Amino acid sequence: MFRGCFTALVTPFKDGRLDEEAFRRLIEFQIENGVDGIVPCGTTGESATLSYEEHGMVIDMAVEVAAGRIKVIAGTGSNSTSETIMLTEHARRAGADAALLITPYYNKPTQAGLYEHYKRVAEETDIPLVLYNVPSRTGVNLLPETVARLSETDNIVGIKEATGDLRQVSDVIEFSREGFAVLSGDDFITYPLLALGGHGVISVTSNIAPRDMSKMCRLFFEGRLEESRRLHYRLQRLHRAMFVETNPIPVKTALSAMGLMEEEFRLPLVAIGEENRARVEKALKGYGLI
């Protein structure tokens, strides 16, 4: 159900508010360039700064514009189980194809707590759920053994694995049930994750290079491994540029340089430093994006 390239979509702002026109334009840009799906309201979408109303609007618009042409995996995770259920139920009612649930941050739950958190959400809604493990952001690591237990739950269908640890990825794939989707949450290691038996990527870089990120995955699944590997190395220069500062600062800077949206962030995120701006622009020019 979830295989290929899914874009961790930015949330464009203009004068402090959601820029609906730019958001629709970004989604069409993704669809035209062949992505398999979009992921609104994730880390890249600055979800932590969205009000409940804005969060709902972003998901509603994503589903509306996608109109069944691509999958929509709505970010609905929180460090509160009840809040996660509330946001996830909104995504289900809106018609999202799945919900992406980050591990509860700041609380630092145990593995038992993580298991009970996801089990409760799964019991309260029937929308497909994708776990999201990014210890560098949350301070807690969802271990492969816990993922394997959760994978036995009918509507927990996959995980976005963003540890960057290929041994952990390998264990998750080995321990989890057959058909459980393992998606890279780290652009740099998407190709090796696919080689281990993974199913795709939830990508930051595909905001600016959706065609090549999608093509790299597609070539791999077609067995054209050398062509896919060449794209992996070609894309590395963009991956490096997209993480010179905290995500999504560089990617929003790049999208602005490409004329797709305003360069606007919400505090506590601020504009990119001038030295890193030059690095981003150099990467875009070198890739032919500006």
N, C-alpha and C positions, 0 to 999 in steps of 0.2 A: 504493500500500500504506500509506503514511504521510501522511495529510492530515487537517488539523483541529487540534484542541486537545489537547495532551498535557501533563499536569500533572507538573512537576518536584517530586515528592512529598517532603515532609519525613520525617524519621525521628523518631518520638516516643520519648522516654526517660522512665523513671520510676525514681527511686532508682538512677540510674546504669546501668540496663539497658534493653534494647529493650522498649517497652510494646506487647506484641503485641495486646492488646485495642484500644488506641487506633489502632494501625496498621490493623487490620481495619476499624475504624469509619471511618477516613479514606478508605480505598479504596471502601467502600460509598457514602460521601458523594459521591465523585467519579462513580461509576457512576450513581447516582440523578440526578445533575445533568447528565448527558449528555456527559461528556468522551469523546474518542476513544481515549485511552490514558493510561497513567501511566508515569513514569520514576523508579523507585526507585534509590537509591545514586548520585545525581548530586551536584553541589555543594550543592544545597538540602537533600539528604539527609545532609549532613555525612559523606560517604563517607570523607573523609581521616581521620576518627577512629574508623571502624569496624574491628574486628578481622576477619580473614578469615572466622572462624566467623559473626560477626554479618552480614557482607556477604552470605554465602551464605544465611543465615536470612531476611534481608530480601527477597532476590530470590525465594527459594522461596515465602515467604508471599504476595508480590505476585502471583505466577503462580497460586498456589492460590486466592486470594480472587477474583482477576479471572475465573478459570475460563472463559476464552475470550470473556467478554462485552465486553471492551475489550482493546486492545493493551498489551503490557508491553515497554517498551524499557529494558533493564537497564543501568545505569551500570557499566562494567567497565574503564574506562581507568586508566592508571597512568603514572608516568614511567619504568617498566621494561617493555620489550617482553615479556619472558618472563612477568612478573607479569600483564600485560594479557591475554596468551594464556590463562593459567591461569584468571583471573576470567571471561573471555569463554566459555571452555569450560564452566565451571560454569553460566553463564546458559543456554547451549545445552542442556545436559542437563536443566536445570530446566524448560525449555519456554518460555523468553522468546521473544517475537516478533522481537526485535532487540537489539543491544548498542550502547550509546552510548560512544564512545571519545574522551575528552578528549586534546588534544595533550599530549605529555609535558612536564611542568612542571619547573622548576628547571634541568634539563639544558640548555635552550635549544638544541635541535638546529637544524641548517640545514634548508632546504627539502628538500634531498636526504635528510637524515636522517629528516625527517617522512614523506616518501614511502616510504622503506624500512621504517620502523616499521609504517605501516598496511598496506603490501604484505605484510609478514611475517605480521601477524595474520590478514589475509584468506586467506593460504595455509594457515594452520594450523587454521582453523575455517570451517564453511559457514553459520553463522548470519548473517543480514543485519546489516551494520555501518553505523552512523550516526556520522560524524565530528562532533567538537565543538570549535569554535574560539572561545576566550574569552581573548584576549590580556591583558586586565586582571587575570586570575587566574594565567595561566601564564607570561607574559613572552615568548611567541612567537606570531607571527601566521601561520596557515596560509593562504597566499596563493591567490588564485583560480586561478592557473595550475597550482598543485600539486593543488588540489581537482579541477580538470578532468582531470588525469592519473589521479587516483585514481578518479574517477567511471567510468572505463572498466573498472574491475575489477568482475566480475559481482556479488559479494556486498557491495560498498560502495554503499549505496543512497541515501544522503542525508547532510545536514550540519545540525547545529544551529549557526547563525551568530549569534554574540553579540558582534560588534565594535560594533554600533550604527551602522555605516558603510553607508549605503544605496548608495554607489558600489561598495563591495566586494561587497555583496549582489547588485547588478545584474551585476557582472562574473562572479560565481560562477554565476548563472543563465544568463548568456549563453555562458560558456565550457564549462559541463558538459554531459554527454550529456542528451538528451531523456529525461524521466521521472525524473531525479535529484531527490530530494525536498530542498527547501531550507526549513528550519524556522527561525523567528525564535527566538533565544535572549535577546531583549531585548523585554520586554512592551510597552515604549513605542512600538516601531516595527512592531508586528505588522501593523496595517492597511496602512501603506505598503509593507511587504514583500510582502503579498498582492497589492497593486496592481502590483508589479514582476513578478509571476508566481510568487511563493513558494507554499508548500503548507500553511503553518500555523505553529504556535508550540509550543515547549516552555516552559511558563509557570510562573512563581512565583505570580502573582496568582490563578491558577485554583485554588490550594489553598483560597482563601477565597471565590472567586466563580466556581466552575466553570461554572455555568449561563450567565452572561453572556459569559465568555470563549469558551465553545463556540459560543454563539449568534452572536457577532460573526463568527467564522469561517464558520459555516454560512450566515448571511445573505449574506456576501460571495460564497460559491461559488454561491448561488442567484441571484446577480445583483441582490440587493436592497441596492445599494451605499450608498444614503443612510441606510437603517436601520442598516447595519453601521457606517458612519462615526459615527453618533450614539452608538452603544455604545462605539466607540473613545474618544470624548471623555468619555463618562460614566465609563469605567474609569480614565482618567488619574489621578484623585484617589487611587484605590487603588494604582496603580503607584507614585506618588510616595511614598505611605506605606510601601510594602513595601521601599523602598530608602533610607529615612532613615538606616539603619545597615547594616552588612555583612549580606548575605543568608546564612543564613536567620533572623537574629535577629528582624526585624520580623514576618515571616510566622508564625513559631512563637508570638510574642507575641500576634498576632491570633487564631490558632487556639485558643490558651488562653482568650482573652477570649470566644470563641464557644462555649466549653465542649466542644471536641472533643479536647483533649489537655492534658497537663500542660505548664507553661512550664519546660522543662528543656533545658539545652544541655550540650555537652561542651567543656571547655577545649581550646583557648584562647578559645572564644566564651563570652561572659558575657551576663547579662541586659541588656536595653535600658535606656538612660538615661531618667530620669523625664520630661524634656522631650519626648523622642521617643516615649515611651510615650503621652503625652497626644496627640501628633499621630496616632499609629496609632489610638487609641481614638476620636478625633474623626472620622477618616476612616471607621471602621467604623460609627459611629452615623449619620453623614451618608448612608451607603450603605444603611442599614437592616439591617446584619448583626448588630448587637447592640442 
